[in-house]
Amino acid sequence: MQTRLALFMPSPDQRKYPRVTPPRTFLVAWQSGMTRDVSYMDSLALGGLFIRTRRPMPLRSAVQLLLDTPAGQIRGRAIVRRVHEKTGMAVQIIAMDPGDRALLHRELGDLFAAQPTAAL
């Protein structure tokens, strides 16, 4: 009976969008209030990203994003959803122009194609 229930239970790490670890060539410039920084990303998805920073913003802070990718710059707005002190913050993308969203989608497709094991 327990194995049967396990088939219907969602996994605890089930996400709306798959995420990928971007290469070091991807940077994110971000601003929240008067705080500005340029950081690396630990993970990237259509719904958000994890920004590595020693100065994470408080939960529910608004963040402006500028992702610098090999194909170009991607702008968006996000909200801080998780904070890891001295490590970074997870942000959810809440607004992005359609052209920027299309570029992010294309970049993610390229990253997933380059890392076939990431989609499993």
C-alpha positions as CSV (number, residue, x, y, z in Angstrom):
1,M,0.0,0.0,0.0
2,Q,2.8,2.4,0.8
3,T,4.5,2.0,-2.6
4,R,1.1,2.6,-4.2
5,L,0.7,5.9,-2.3
6,A,4.3,7.0,-3.2
7,L,3.3,7.0,-6.9
8,F,0.7,9.7,-6.3
9,M,2.6,11.9,-3.9
10,P,4.4,14.8,-5.5
11,S,8.1,15.0,-4.9
12,P,9.2,17.7,-2.3
13,D,11.4,19.3,-4.9
14,Q,8.8,19.5,-7.7
15,R,9.0,22.8,-9.4
16,K,6.9,24.6,-12.0
17,Y,9.9,25.2,-14.3
18,P,13.1,23.0,-14.6
19,R,16.3,24.7,-13.5
20,V,19.8,24.5,-14.8
21,T,23.2,25.6,-13.4
22,P,24.4,28.3,-15.8
23,P,28.1,28.6,-16.7
24,R,30.3,31.3,-15.1
25,T,29.8,33.4,-18.3
26,F,26.3,34.3,-17.1
27,L,26.2,37.2,-14.6
28,V,23.4,39.0,-13.0
29,A,23.5,42.7,-12.1
30,W,20.8,43.4,-9.5
31,Q,19.4,46.3,-7.5
32,S,17.1,46.4,-4.5
33,G,16.6,49.8,-3.0
34,M,20.0,51.5,-2.8
35,T,21.9,48.2,-2.9
36,R,23.5,47.2,-6.2
37,D,25.7,44.2,-7.0
38,V,26.9,41.9,-9.7
39,S,26.8,38.2,-8.9
40,Y,27.0,34.7,-10.2
41,M,24.0,32.4,-10.3
42,D,23.7,29.0,-8.8
43,S,20.6,28.1,-10.7
44,L,18.4,29.6,-13.4
45,A,14.8,28.8,-14.6
46,L,12.0,30.6,-16.4
47,G,10.4,31.3,-13.0
48,G,13.5,32.6,-11.1
49,L,17.1,32.2,-10.1
50,F,19.4,31.8,-7.1
51,I,21.8,34.7,-6.8
52,R,25.1,34.1,-5.0
53,T,25.8,37.1,-2.7
54,R,27.1,37.7,0.8
55,R,24.5,40.5,1.2
56,P,21.1,39.0,0.5
57,M,18.1,41.2,0.7
58,P,15.2,40.5,3.1
59,L,12.3,38.3,2.2
60,R,9.7,39.9,-0.1
61,S,12.2,42.6,-1.3
62,A,11.7,43.9,-4.8
63,V,14.8,43.3,-7.0
64,Q,15.5,44.6,-10.5
65,L,17.5,42.1,-12.6
66,L,19.9,42.5,-15.6
67,L,21.2,39.1,-16.7
68,D,24.2,39.2,-18.9
69,T,24.3,36.1,-21.2
70,P,26.2,35.3,-24.3
71,A,23.2,36.1,-26.5
72,G,22.5,39.4,-24.8
73,Q,21.1,41.2,-21.8
74,I,17.8,40.2,-20.2
75,R,15.9,42.5,-17.9
76,G,13.3,41.7,-15.4
77,R,11.8,42.3,-12.0
78,A,11.7,39.8,-9.1
79,I,10.8,39.2,-5.5
80,V,13.1,37.6,-2.9
81,R,11.4,34.3,-1.9
82,R,14.2,32.6,0.1
83,V,17.3,33.9,1.9
84,H,20.4,32.0,2.8
85,E,22.6,34.2,5.0
86,K,26.1,34.8,3.6
87,T,25.3,32.5,0.6
88,G,22.6,34.2,-1.4
89,M,18.9,34.5,-2.2
90,A,16.3,32.9,-4.4
91,V,14.2,35.3,-6.4
92,Q,11.0,34.7,-8.3
93,I,10.7,36.6,-11.6
94,I,7.4,38.5,-11.5
95,A,7.7,40.8,-14.6
96,M,9.6,40.6,-17.9
97,D,9.1,42.1,-21.4
98,P,8.1,39.5,-24.0
99,G,11.3,39.9,-25.9
100,D,13.4,39.4,-22.8
101,R,11.3,36.3,-21.8
102,A,11.8,34.9,-25.3
103,L,15.6,35.4,-25.0
104,L,15.6,33.8,-21.6
105,H,13.6,30.8,-22.9
106,R,16.1,30.4,-25.8
107,E,19.1,30.6,-23.5
108,L,17.6,28.0,-21.2
109,G,16.9,25.8,-24.2
110,D,20.6,26.0,-25.2
111,L,21.8,25.3,-21.7
112,F,19.5,22.3,-21.4
113,A,20.7,21.0,-24.7
114,A,24.3,21.3,-23.6
115,Q,23.6,19.5,-20.3
116,P,21.4,16.5,-21.3
117,T,21.5,15.0,-17.8
118,A,20.1,18.2,-16.2
119,A,16.6,17.5,-17.7
120,L,16.4,14.0,-16.1
